[in-house]
Structures are given as structure tokens and as C-alpha cells.
Amino acid sequence: MRWRQIEAGEKDRFDQFIASSDAGDILQSFAWGEVKELDWQPIRCLAEDDSGEIRAAATVLVRRLPFVGRTVAYVPRGPVLDYSDTDLLVFVLRSLARLAREKKAIFLKIDPGVPDGSPLAKTLTSLGFSRPSGVGDFGGLQPRYTFILDLSGSITDVYTRFSPKLRYKINYAHKKGLIFRANEETSLADFYSVLTKSGERNRLLTRSPVYFQHLYETLKKEDRVLLLTGYLSGEPVVASLTLAFGQKAWAAYGAQAGGYPNLYAYQSMNWERLCWAHGRGVRWFDLNGVPGQAAESHPLHGIYHFKKSFGGQFTTFTGEWNLPLSRPFYQLFETALPRYKQALRFCRSLVRK
């Protein structure tokens, strides 16, 4: 088995392997590495057997930490391989650890796109990996818990699988005059306006407009993104970015403006997203994150209930695993990061008062 970084001209081969894998994800694609180049250094690697066939692939994101001369190495929704092959898994993880050490990483973080409950945890623990602390309600940087819809059959089949109540809500917004515009770059400012105002209402951090412009332009060149904005009487009411790669699609970002509680615009928008994904031949649509706690008393229960209403399969991924490579720095990082997040939330709350 051979482990190496990909060469110029191997982009399509790299992506084809990831797209065809059960564990494949757009966050491991070549283009997603380009999206993250604003803050990270993407390193794309693969493992080949003696015949030259790709057996595993990984996009490793490396980010330099200020002041300490060290980095962190992160493999979002990866690495991508057949996780039933333990020997291959061990080879890949050791290769990733070696790369992370070369980059002076404090730790290596992986987040495999495989369901929880596999024997993976035992192998990871034996190699020194452990679960990080402070992962939050959604289980990590990428959602550990989600609902995934099966889009098999015709688009009519997908629609008829919805409850009568959901079908009513999907149609209601259209009857009230909601009009959607797709992939109009001029709508990107409206998307960001809706997203920012929603973030302020819900006390959520929102990335910069530069990031979303870069994301959209990068993935639009690959025909892997849908920018969808819904307007009512000319005003932007609801907006989203949806990503697609191989047989999968993700409801990556979405928000609704305040003041339209009974328009059901988000239900209608999600239906438009599903139609777009189905038209591309997508089989699995990931609604991209719900809280792990489903109790009605949970403050985020509304998100869980809304996404559940589309009838997808509740899925728990194995989640994030960290391999400490510098124990003193790692312990400092694990202690300081939760305090930093807490202080940031406090400062944001003061600004809004």
C-alpha cells in the first residue's frame, strides 16, 4: 500500500473515488478544499494498492495557530475508505498522523462520514484517538445528528411520501405569491441579509460575506451549489445554499426573515431544494443537522421537529475523534477553547442588550 499526496491532473480521479464511496462527502472533495483556502491549507492525499487502484482518500485541512508556531489538522467527514477493512483503516490513520506531525499539528481531528455503532470506535481508541470535549448540541464542527431523506423513485413519489399537512404547507407559500429565484448571483446579497438577520435573532455566529461569495463562486464552477432565494412582493423572505456531490446533497445553509411565521416559506423552499437535488440524480438528501436531544423542553426542539416532518431517517454519525500529537498544547487547547466560546457568546449578548 502506498500513501501520497495527489499530483496535478488527478483532481477528477480523486473526486470520482470520493463521490462513489458510501463514506464520501462534499467536504472531502477537491473543490471544498478550495473553498477553505481562505483560512486553511488543504492537503489532498490518497492510498493506492500495488495495482495503482485508489483504496482511500483524504482532504486534510491544516490551520496555523497564532503565537505558538503550531497547527491543527482536520479531516472533515473523512477520511474516505471502506471502514470494514481494518488493516486499511489503520494504515490510513497512521499515514494521516505522520502528515499531521510533519505539519507540527497539536492534534489530528477526523470526522468519518459513517454511522455510529460500527466497530470503528474500538480501532480508533486502540490508536490513541479520543472524543473531544465541548462538542455542543449538534455534536461537533459538522453535525453528528441529522435526518437523511431517500429521494428514490420519481419526484412525485417523493412528494406523496410527505404527510398531507406538509404538502399543504409546501403549497401555501406559493399560493400567497412567494417566488423563488435560483442561482442569480445578484441574490447573494439578499441571501446574506436574510442569514445575518436570522443569526442576530437566534444569537448565532454568521460567516463573512467574503466567505459566502467565495463558496458560491467556487462550487458554482463545479455545478455543485444551488443559491435559492424566495421573494414576497419583491422582498427577500427566505434563502438557502444547497450543495450536491455524487449521490448526495446537503441543506448547507438556510434562513428565514422575521415577520412571516405563518407563510411556511421554509417548507416551500426545502421542497424546491429537493426538486433540484432529485433532478441531478441525487439519492440521499441530508437536512444537515439537528440537536442530539429530542425532548420538547430542549431549546432547539423546533429544529428537530421541523426537519423530522420531512420524513427522513434519523442518523447519528460516529462523530469527531482527536489524536493528540503534543499533549501539553492539546490539554491547553481543550481547556482554552470552551472558555473562548463562552466569552464570545457573552460579548455578543452584551452587544445585543
One Martini backbone bead per residue (centre of mass of N, CA, C, O) as a GRO file, in nm:
protein
  353
    1MET     BB    1   0.097   0.035   0.021
    2ARG     BB    2   0.028   0.379  -0.082
    3TRP     BB    3   0.120   0.711   0.029
    4ARG     BB    4  -0.009   1.025  -0.113
    5GLN     BB    5  -0.004   1.298  -0.290
    6ILE     BB    6  -0.149   1.459  -0.520
    7GLU     BB    7  -0.148   1.539  -0.855
    8ALA     BB    8  -0.146   1.690  -1.126
    9GLY     BB    9  -0.454   1.582  -1.279
   10GLU     BB   10  -0.622   1.423  -1.018
   11LYS     BB   11  -0.897   1.542  -0.949
   12ASP     BB   12  -1.108   1.350  -1.081
   13ARG     BB   13  -1.010   1.090  -0.947
   14PHE     BB   14  -1.051   1.180  -0.659
   15ASP     BB   15  -1.358   1.250  -0.680
   16GLN     BB   16  -1.467   0.978  -0.784
   17PHE     BB   17  -1.403   0.817  -0.534
   18ILE     BB   18  -1.566   0.981  -0.330
   19ALA     BB   19  -1.848   0.979  -0.477
   20SER     BB   20  -1.857   0.642  -0.476
   21SER     BB   21  -1.864   0.645  -0.175
   22ASP     BB   22  -2.033   0.587   0.113
   23ALA     BB   23  -1.825   0.801   0.273
   24GLY     BB   24  -1.880   1.032   0.103
   25ASP     BB   25  -1.801   1.395   0.066
   26ILE     BB   26  -1.785   1.729  -0.005
   27LEU     BB   27  -1.565   1.788   0.226
   28GLN     BB   28  -1.354   1.594   0.042
   29SER     BB   29  -1.331   1.763  -0.190
   30PHE     BB   30  -1.153   1.960  -0.390
   31ALA     BB   31  -1.335   2.219  -0.378
   32TRP     BB   32  -1.347   2.245  -0.067
   33GLY     BB   33  -1.053   2.316  -0.035
   34GLU     BB   34  -1.087   2.586  -0.188
   35VAL     BB   35  -1.286   2.716   0.006
   36LYS     BB   36  -1.074   2.692   0.265
   37GLU     BB   37  -0.824   2.880   0.171
   38LEU     BB   38  -0.872   3.133   0.350
   39ASP     BB   39  -0.772   2.950   0.635
   40TRP     BB   40  -0.656   2.696   0.483
   41GLN     BB   41  -0.462   2.400   0.416
   42PRO     BB   42  -0.488   2.187   0.156
   43ILE     BB   43  -0.450   1.822   0.170
   44ARG     BB   44  -0.421   1.572  -0.081
   45CYS     BB   45  -0.489   1.222  -0.041
   46LEU     BB   46  -0.372   0.877  -0.110
   47ALA     BB   47  -0.445   0.526  -0.146
   48GLU     BB   48  -0.252   0.260  -0.293
   49ASP     BB   49  -0.217  -0.015  -0.449
   50ASP     BB   50  -0.020  -0.221  -0.644
   51SER     BB   51  -0.222  -0.148  -0.901
   52GLY     BB   52  -0.327   0.170  -0.844
   53GLU     BB   53  -0.565   0.161  -0.664
   54ILE     BB   54  -0.795   0.327  -0.495
   55ARG     BB   55  -0.863   0.304  -0.125
   56ALA     BB   56  -0.805   0.611  -0.036
   57ALA     BB   57  -0.912   0.941   0.100
   58ALA     BB   58  -0.790   1.291   0.170
   59THR     BB   59  -0.881   1.601   0.321
   60VAL     BB   60  -0.650   1.818   0.465
   61LEU     BB   61  -0.676   2.060   0.719
   62VAL     BB   62  -0.458   2.340   0.776
   63ARG     BB   63  -0.397   2.537   1.081
   64ARG     BB   64  -0.269   2.819   1.208
   65LEU     BB   65  -0.153   2.920   1.512
   66PRO     BB   66  -0.120   3.164   1.722
   67PHE     BB   67   0.216   3.217   1.866
   68VAL     BB   68   0.304   2.882   1.873
   69GLY     BB   69   0.386   2.738   1.592
   70ARG     BB   70   0.118   2.583   1.531
   71THR     BB   71  -0.126   2.328   1.452
   72VAL     BB   72  -0.415   2.201   1.280
   73ALA     BB   73  -0.578   1.886   1.191
   74TYR     BB   74  -0.844   1.831   0.941
   75VAL     BB   75  -1.107   1.576   0.862
   76PRO     BB   76  -1.384   1.626   0.700
   77ARG     BB   77  -1.565   1.361   0.654
   78GLY     BB   78  -1.306   1.181   0.745
   79PRO     BB   79  -1.195   0.951   0.583
   80VAL     BB   80  -1.204   0.772   0.266
   81LEU     BB   81  -1.340   0.439   0.304
   82ASP     BB   82  -1.334   0.105   0.395
   83TYR     BB   83  -1.431   0.037   0.726
   84SER     BB   84  -1.409  -0.288   0.714
   85ASP     BB   85  -1.096  -0.231   0.669
   86THR     BB   86  -0.872  -0.236   0.914
   87ASP     BB   87  -0.593  -0.223   0.779
   88LEU     BB   88  -0.652   0.028   0.614
   89LEU     BB   89  -0.727   0.216   0.843
   90VAL     BB   90  -0.457   0.208   0.993
   91PHE     BB   91  -0.285   0.313   0.762
   92VAL     BB   92  -0.429   0.587   0.727
   93LEU     BB   93  -0.401   0.698   1.018
   94ARG     BB   94  -0.091   0.688   1.027
   95SER     BB   95  -0.051   0.875   0.784
   96LEU     BB   96  -0.197   1.120   0.902
   97ALA     BB   97  -0.022   1.151   1.155
   98ARG     BB   98   0.241   1.204   1.004
   99LEU     BB   99   0.148   1.459   0.860
  100ALA     BB  100   0.073   1.622   1.113
  101ARG     BB  101   0.357   1.627   1.233
  102GLU     BB  102   0.493   1.774   0.993
  103LYS     BB  103   0.281   2.027   1.061
  104LYS     BB  104   0.273   2.075   1.375
  105ALA     BB  105   0.043   1.935   1.521
  106ILE     BB  106  -0.145   1.904   1.805
  107PHE     BB  107  -0.380   1.772   1.625
  108LEU     BB  108  -0.601   1.516   1.503
  109LYS     BB  109  -0.901   1.549   1.310
  110ILE     BB  110  -1.182   1.338   1.280
  111ASP     BB  111  -1.502   1.273   1.061
  112PRO     BB  112  -1.665   1.026   0.980
  113GLY     BB  113  -1.909   0.918   0.722
  114VAL     BB  114  -2.033   0.723   0.959
  115PRO     BB  115  -2.212   0.536   1.142
  116ASP     BB  116  -2.299   0.450   1.430
  117GLY     BB  117  -2.195   0.126   1.575
  118SER     BB  118  -1.930   0.060   1.489
  119PRO     BB  119  -1.597  -0.073   1.528
  120LEU     BB  120  -1.432   0.195   1.516
  121ALA     BB  121  -1.383   0.283   1.812
  122LYS     BB  122  -1.180   0.062   1.887
  123THR     BB  123  -0.959   0.141   1.685
  124LEU     BB  124  -0.919   0.436   1.770
  125THR     BB  125  -0.843   0.384   2.065
  126SER     BB  126  -0.589   0.202   2.001
  127LEU     BB  127  -0.451   0.473   1.849
  128GLY     BB  128  -0.534   0.736   2.055
  129PHE     BB  129  -0.814   0.815   2.030
  130SER     BB  130  -1.059   1.079   2.113
  131ARG     BB  131  -1.307   1.249   2.246
  132PRO     BB  132  -1.416   1.552   2.251
  133SER     BB  133  -1.493   1.838   2.402
  134GLY     BB  134  -1.746   2.058   2.355
  135VAL     BB  135  -1.961   1.991   2.094
  136GLY     BB  136  -2.252   2.024   2.149
  137ASP     BB  137  -2.571   1.978   2.022
  138PHE     BB  138  -2.450   1.873   1.724
  139GLY     BB  139  -2.150   1.720   1.780
  140GLY     BB  140  -1.985   1.953   1.616
  141LEU     BB  141  -1.869   2.099   1.339
  142GLN     BB  142  -2.028   1.864   1.240
  143PRO     BB  143  -2.307   1.705   1.222
  144ARG     BB  144  -2.407   1.415   1.397
  145TYR     BB  145  -2.710   1.494   1.360
  146THR     BB  146  -2.973   1.368   1.136
  147PHE     BB  147  -3.168   1.395   0.836
  148ILE     BB  148  -3.237   1.145   0.578
  149LEU     BB  149  -3.340   1.143   0.248
  150ASP     BB  150  -3.522   0.951   0.018
  151LEU     BB  151  -3.514   0.999  -0.355
  152SER     BB  152  -3.654   0.772  -0.463
  153GLY     BB  153  -3.786   0.786  -0.752
  154SER     BB  154  -4.003   1.004  -0.813
  155ILE     BB  155  -4.101   1.319  -0.732
  156THR     BB  156  -4.387   1.222  -0.668
  157ASP     BB  157  -4.308   1.010  -0.463
  158VAL     BB  158  -4.182   1.204  -0.264
  159TYR     BB  159  -4.436   1.377  -0.214
  160THR     BB  160  -4.635   1.139  -0.122
  161ARG     BB  161  -4.462   1.080   0.146
  162PHE     BB  162  -4.588   1.305   0.258
  163SER     BB  163  -4.774   1.474   0.448
  164PRO     BB  164  -5.056   1.656   0.420
  165LYS     BB  165  -4.950   1.895   0.589
  166LEU     BB  166  -4.689   1.946   0.427
  167ARG     BB  167  -4.818   1.988   0.149
  168TYR     BB  168  -4.974   2.238   0.230
  169LYS     BB  169  -4.729   2.417   0.308
  170ILE     BB  170  -4.581   2.413   0.039
  171ASN     BB  171  -4.829   2.554  -0.123
  172TYR     BB  172  -4.900   2.814   0.034
  173ALA     BB  173  -4.675   3.014  -0.049
  174HIS     BB  174  -4.743   3.019  -0.349
  175LYS     BB  175  -5.036   3.130  -0.315
  176LYS     BB  176  -4.906   3.403  -0.173
  177GLY     BB  177  -4.644   3.473  -0.385
  178LEU     BB  178  -4.400   3.302  -0.379
  179ILE     BB  179  -4.070   3.358  -0.523
  180PHE     BB  180  -3.815   3.189  -0.698
  181ARG     BB  181  -3.455   3.218  -0.715
  182ALA     BB  182  -3.191   3.076  -0.919
  183ASN     BB  183  -2.865   3.144  -0.945
  184GLU     BB  184  -2.848   3.457  -0.860
  185GLU     BB  185  -2.595   3.660  -0.781
  186THR     BB  186  -2.773   3.905  -0.683
  187SER     BB  187  -2.893   3.721  -0.435
  188LEU     BB  188  -2.656   3.707  -0.228
  189ALA     BB  189  -2.726   3.958  -0.058
  190ASP     BB  190  -3.002   3.851   0.035
  191PHE     BB  191  -2.903   3.600   0.170
  192TYR     BB  192  -2.723   3.749   0.380
  193SER     BB  193  -2.942   3.918   0.510
  194VAL     BB  194  -3.117   3.686   0.615
  195LEU     BB  195  -2.894   3.537   0.773
  196THR     BB  196  -2.812   3.767   0.966
  197LYS     BB  197  -3.088   3.823   1.098
  198SER     BB  198  -3.124   3.537   1.204
  199GLY     BB  199  -2.867   3.532   1.378
  200GLU     BB  200  -2.951   3.764   1.566
  201ARG     BB  201  -3.211   3.636   1.678
  202ASN     BB  202  -3.042   3.347   1.756
  203ARG     BB  203  -2.744   3.385   1.836
  204LEU     BB  204  -2.557   3.357   1.570
  205LEU     BB  205  -2.302   3.289   1.383
  206THR     BB  206  -2.167   3.467   1.094
  207ARG     BB  207  -2.031   3.468   0.816
  208SER     BB  208  -1.881   3.618   0.577
  209PRO     BB  209  -1.935   3.744   0.262
  210VAL     BB  210  -1.670   3.639   0.143
  211TYR     BB  211  -1.719   3.340   0.195
  212PHE     BB  212  -1.983   3.306   0.028
  213GLN     BB  213  -1.871   3.402  -0.237
  214HIS     BB  214  -1.650   3.186  -0.258
  215LEU     BB  215  -1.827   2.939  -0.238
  216TYR     BB  216  -2.012   2.992  -0.478
  217GLU     BB  217  -1.799   3.027  -0.704
  218THR     BB  218  -1.657   2.754  -0.669
  219LEU     BB  219  -1.918   2.559  -0.694
  220LYS     BB  220  -2.036   2.671  -0.959
  221LYS     BB  221  -1.810   2.565  -1.148
  222GLU     BB  222  -1.908   2.256  -1.055
  223ASP     BB  223  -2.215   2.226  -1.016
  224ARG     BB  224  -2.273   2.224  -0.657
  225VAL     BB  225  -2.490   2.471  -0.640
  226LEU     BB  226  -2.772   2.633  -0.462
  227LEU     BB  227  -2.922   2.945  -0.505
  228LEU     BB  228  -3.197   3.037  -0.289
  229THR     BB  229  -3.467   3.280  -0.334
  230GLY     BB  230  -3.742   3.424  -0.157
  231TYR     BB  231  -4.024   3.623  -0.273
  232LEU     BB  232  -4.230   3.897  -0.137
  233SER     BB  233  -4.300   4.166  -0.293
  234GLY     BB  234  -3.966   4.181  -0.342
  235GLU     BB  235  -3.896   4.039  -0.074
  236PRO     BB  236  -3.679   3.879   0.123
  237VAL     BB  237  -3.761   3.572   0.310
  238VAL     BB  238  -3.586   3.331   0.180
  239ALA     BB  239  -3.272   3.130   0.216
  240SER     BB  240  -3.015   2.930   0.027
  241LEU     BB  241  -2.771   2.657   0.046
  242THR     BB  242  -2.697   2.391  -0.183
  243LEU     BB  243  -2.541   2.073  -0.195
  244ALA     BB  244  -2.356   1.862  -0.442
  245PHE     BB  245  -2.241   1.502  -0.449
  246GLY     BB  246  -2.320   1.279  -0.630
  247GLN     BB  247  -2.567   1.104  -0.428
  248LYS     BB  248  -2.552   1.385  -0.269
  249ALA     BB  249  -2.715   1.619  -0.037
  250TRP     BB  250  -2.714   1.961   0.119
  251ALA     BB  251  -2.845   2.172   0.377
  252ALA     BB  252  -2.629   2.404   0.457
  253TYR     BB  253  -2.801   2.681   0.418
  254GLY     BB  254  -3.052   2.870   0.617
  255ALA     BB  255  -3.323   3.126   0.604
  256GLN     BB  256  -3.557   3.347   0.781
  257ALA     BB  257  -3.748   3.600   0.800
  258GLY     BB  258  -3.906   3.807   0.983
  259GLY     BB  259  -4.273   3.816   0.992
  260TYR     BB  260  -4.342   3.491   0.871
  261PRO     BB  261  -4.485   3.245   1.044
  262ASN     BB  262  -4.745   3.159   0.822
  263LEU     BB  263  -4.606   3.091   0.527
  264TYR     BB  264  -4.409   2.843   0.483
  265ALA     BB  265  -4.132   2.900   0.329
  266TYR     BB  266  -3.937   2.671   0.413
  267GLN     BB  267  -4.094   2.435   0.302
  268SER     BB  268  -4.089   2.534   0.010
  269MET     BB  269  -3.781   2.549  -0.018
  270ASN     BB  270  -3.716   2.252   0.036
  271TRP     BB  271  -3.863   2.148  -0.211
  272GLU     BB  272  -3.682   2.289  -0.419
  273ARG     BB  273  -3.426   2.140  -0.331
  274LEU     BB  274  -3.523   1.853  -0.389
  275CYS     BB  275  -3.574   1.893  -0.690
  276TRP     BB  276  -3.286   1.961  -0.767
  277ALA     BB  277  -3.154   1.701  -0.664
  278HIS     BB  278  -3.325   1.498  -0.824
  279GLY     BB  279  -3.244   1.616  -1.110
  280ARG     BB  280  -2.933   1.505  -1.050
  281GLY     BB  281  -2.959   1.206  -0.907
  282VAL     BB  282  -3.019   1.210  -0.618
  283ARG     BB  283  -3.066   1.002  -0.320
  284TRP     BB  284  -2.941   1.182  -0.076
  285PHE     BB  285  -3.082   1.401   0.181
  286ASP     BB  286  -2.930   1.637   0.391
  287LEU     BB  287  -3.049   1.846   0.657
  288ASN     BB  288  -2.804   1.933   0.847
  289GLY     BB  289  -2.902   1.911   1.144
  290VAL     BB  290  -2.951   1.816   1.487
  291PRO     BB  291  -3.022   1.770   1.788
  292GLY     BB  292  -2.964   1.509   2.015
  293GLN     BB  293  -3.207   1.635   2.160
  294ALA     BB  294  -3.577   1.564   2.159
  295ALA     BB  295  -3.692   1.727   2.367
  296GLU     BB  296  -3.935   1.967   2.414
  297SER     BB  297  -3.751   2.136   2.626
  298HIS     BB  298  -3.564   2.196   2.413
  299PRO     BB  299  -3.455   2.484   2.251
  300LEU     BB  300  -3.412   2.296   1.963
  301HIS     BB  301  -3.676   2.136   1.890
  302GLY     BB  302  -3.782   2.282   1.634
  303ILE     BB  303  -3.570   2.169   1.442
  304TYR     BB  304  -3.632   1.874   1.478
  305HIS     BB  305  -3.934   1.882   1.399
  306PHE     BB  306  -3.906   2.001   1.116
  307LYS     BB  307  -3.716   1.781   0.988
  308LYS     BB  308  -3.896   1.536   1.057
  309SER     BB  309  -4.146   1.615   0.870
  310PHE     BB  310  -3.994   1.490   0.601
  311GLY     BB  311  -3.922   1.168   0.673
  312GLY     BB  312  -3.655   1.095   0.762
  313GLN     BB  313  -3.359   0.950   0.873
  314PHE     BB  314  -3.224   0.904   1.162
  315THR     BB  315  -2.878   1.014   1.215
  316THR     BB  316  -2.567   0.880   1.352
  317PHE     BB  317  -2.259   0.964   1.376
  318THR     BB  318  -1.951   0.896   1.507
  319GLY     BB  319  -1.777   1.146   1.493
  320GLU     BB  320  -1.539   1.295   1.670
  321TRP     BB  321  -1.169   1.262   1.656
  322ASN     BB  322  -0.875   1.275   1.858
  323LEU     BB  323  -0.512   1.319   1.808
  324PRO     BB  324  -0.266   1.362   2.011
  325LEU     BB  325   0.072   1.526   1.953
  326SER     BB  326   0.061   1.751   2.201
  327ARG     BB  327  -0.021   1.738   2.512
  328PRO     BB  328   0.009   2.025   2.633
  329PHE     BB  329  -0.135   2.178   2.401
  330TYR     BB  330  -0.397   2.015   2.404
  331GLN     BB  331  -0.489   2.080   2.693
  332LEU     BB  332  -0.500   2.383   2.644
  333PHE     BB  333  -0.706   2.377   2.415
  334GLU     BB  334  -0.939   2.226   2.570
  335THR     BB  335  -0.959   2.460   2.785
  336ALA     BB  336  -0.975   2.732   2.610
  337LEU     BB  337  -1.207   2.702   2.402
  338PRO     BB  338  -1.463   2.708   2.584
  339ARG     BB  339  -1.394   2.989   2.703
  340TYR     BB  340  -1.399   3.143   2.441
  341LYS     BB  341  -1.694   3.081   2.363
  342GLN     BB  342  -1.820   3.200   2.616
  343ALA     BB  343  -1.711   3.490   2.579
  344LEU     BB  344  -1.837   3.539   2.302
  345ARG     BB  345  -2.132   3.509   2.387
  346PHE     BB  346  -2.127   3.736   2.597
  347CYS     BB  347  -2.049   3.971   2.409
  348ARG     BB  348  -2.293   3.940   2.220
  349SER     BB  349  -2.509   3.995   2.439
  350LEU     BB  350  -2.418   4.288   2.500
  351VAL     BB  351  -2.466   4.409   2.218
  352ARG     BB  352  -2.791   4.341   2.225
  353LYS     BB  353  -2.872   4.522   2.490
   0.00000   0.00000   0.00000
